[in-house]
Amino acid sequence: MKLIIQIPCLNEAETLPTTLAALPRKLCGIDELEILIIDDGSIDGTSDVARACGVQHIVRFPTNQGLARAFSAGVDTALKLGADIIVNTDADNQYPGHEVCRLIEPILKGEAEMVVGDRQVAQIGQFSGTKKALQKLGSWVVRKFSNTDIPDAPSGFRAFSRHAALQLNVISDFSYTLETIIQAGRNQIAVAHVPITTNVVTRKSRLFSSTWNYIKNSAVTILRIYAMYEPLRVFFLIGGVVFMAGVFLGLRFLYFYFSNSGAGHIQSLILAAVLMIIGFQTFMIGLLADLLAANRKLIEKLLFRVKDLQFNDSGRPVETVRDLVKVLEVRQ
C-alpha cells in the first residue's frame, strides 16, 4: 500500500519546512510513504527548500497556474507514481501532520473512497463570525447539490483512494474543493468526513483577495458543476419561472381585455409572448444540455478507463501501444 502526500505550493519557502517536519514518515497499513510538492510558479525558492528537506518528488510550473491546476497536476503525478492513496494538504501548516493517520483510516477500512477533514469551523477562534457563517452556508449548499453530508466543504485536507482519484476531472481554475465533492456525490463515490484539529493560522489565504471575491467564485463554481450534472433540472427551473411569468402577464391581459379595457394593455400581451417564447427556448436548451450531459458521462467513463490503463498497477505510465496491449493481456 503506497501513500503519497501532495502539497500544492505558491511561495511557501518560509512555512514549508515546518509543514514537512510535522508529516508522518511511517503509518500503520502503509508500506510506502512519499511526499510530492507541486510548485505553482513560486519565486522564493520553494522547490529548493523542498529538495533540501528531502522531498522525493517535485513538480514545478514556470508560471502560476492556480490552485485547481496545481491540485490536478499533483493527482496525476501521484497516480503515475503508483499511489494507492493520495492525501492533499496545505503548505501553510494549517492541518497538523499527525491527522493524516485519522484521515486515511476510512479508506484503509474500505468504508470510503474520499475523506474530507472537518476543521469544526465553529470552534476555530481565529475565524470571524462572518467567515464562520459563510463557511456554514457554503457547506450547506454543497451538501444539497452533491447529496453528501460533508460539514466543511472548503477544507483542503482530504484523502482519495486510487479509484476515486482516477475519476476526478477538475475543470475550475479557482479551486478544487467544492467541485470535487459535487463530482464525487454525483458519481456515487463513497465520501466520508473525520473531525480534525487545526494549527494557528500563519498567514492570510492566497486563494482570494476578498470575501466578496471568494463568494463570487465559489457560487459560480457550484452552479457550473451542478448544471453539468443536472442540466435538465437547472434549465427547466429557469425556463419554468420565465414561462410562468409570461403566462401570468397573458392572463392579466385577457382579464382586462374581457373587461372591455384591454386596448391600453397591449404591452402586457407583447411581453407575455416574449417571455413564453424565451421560457420555451430555455426548455429546449435544457433538453439539449441533458443530451450533452449524457455524452459527458460516457466521456468520463472513457477517461476513467484510459487513466486506469495509463497509470497501470505497476505505477509505470503506459507509453506505447505495445505497453497498452500488455496491460490488457494481464487484466484479461
C-alpha positions, 0 to 999 in steps of 0.5 A, a space after each residue: 500500500 503506497 501513500 503519497 502526500 501532495 502539497 500544492 505550493 505558491 511561495 511557501 519557502 518560509 512555512 514549508 519546512 515546518 509543514 514537512 517536519 510535522 508529516 508522518 514518515 511511517 503509518 500503520 497499513 502503509 508500506 510506502 510513504 512519499 511526499 510530492 510538492 507541486 510548485 505553482 510558479 513560486 519565486 522564493 525558492 520553494 522547490 529548493 527548500 523542498 529538495 533540501 528537506 528531502 522531498 522525493 518528488 517535485 513538480 514545478 510550473 514556470 508560471 502560476 497556474 492556480 490552485 485547481 491546476 496545481 491540485 490536478 497536476 499533483 493527482 496525476 503525478 501521484 497516480 503515475 507514481 503508483 499511489 494507492 492513496 493520495 492525501 492533499 494538504 496545505 503548505 501553510 501548516 494549517 492541518 497538523 501532520 499527525 491527522 493524516 493517520 485519522 484521515 486515511 483510516 476510512 479508506 484503509 477500512 474500505 468504508 470510503 473512497 474520499 475523506 474530507 477533514 472537518 476543521 469544526 469551523 465553529 470552534 476555530 477562534 481565529 475565524 470571524 463570525 462572518 467567515 464562520 457563517 459563510 463557511 456554514 452556508 457554503 457547506 450547506 449548499 454543497 451538501 444539497 447539490 452533491 447529496 453528501 453530508 460533508 460539514 466543511 466543504 472548503 477544507 483542503 485536507 482530504 484523502 482519495 483512494 486510487 479509484 476515486 482519484 482516477 475519476 476526478 476531472 477538475 475543470 475550475 481554475 479557482 479551486 478544487 474543493 467544492 467541485 470535487 465533492 459535487 463530482 464525487 456525490 454525483 458519481 456515487 463515490 463513497 465520501 466520508 468526513 473525520 473531525 480534525 484539529 487545526 494549527 494557528 493560522 500563519 498567514 492570510 489565504 492566497 486563494 482570494 483577495 476578498 470575501 466578496 471575491 471568494 463568494 463570487 467564485 465559489 457560487 459560480 463554481 457550484 452552479 457550473 458543476 451542478 448544471 453539468 450534472 443536472 442540466 435538465 433540472 437547472 434549465 427547466 427551473 429557469 425556463 419554468 419561472 420565465 414561462 410562468 411569468 409570461 403566462 401570468 402577464 397573458 392572463 392579466 391581459 385577457 382579464 382586462 381585455 374581457 373587461 372591455 379595457 384591454 386596448 391600453 394593455 397591449 404591452 402586457 400581451 407583447 411581453 407575455 409572448 416574449 417571455 413564453 417564447 424565451 421560457 420555451 427556448 430555455 426548455 429546449 436548451 435544457 433538453 439539449 444540455 441533458 443530451 450533452 450531459 449524457 455524452 459527458 458521462 460516457 466521456 468520463 467513463 472513457 477517461 476513467 478507463 484510459 487513466 486506469 490503463 495509463 497509470 497501470 498497477 505497476 505505477 509505470 505510465 503506459 507509453 506505447 501501444 505495445 505497453 497498452 496491449 500488455 496491460 490488457 493481456 494481464 487484466 484479461 
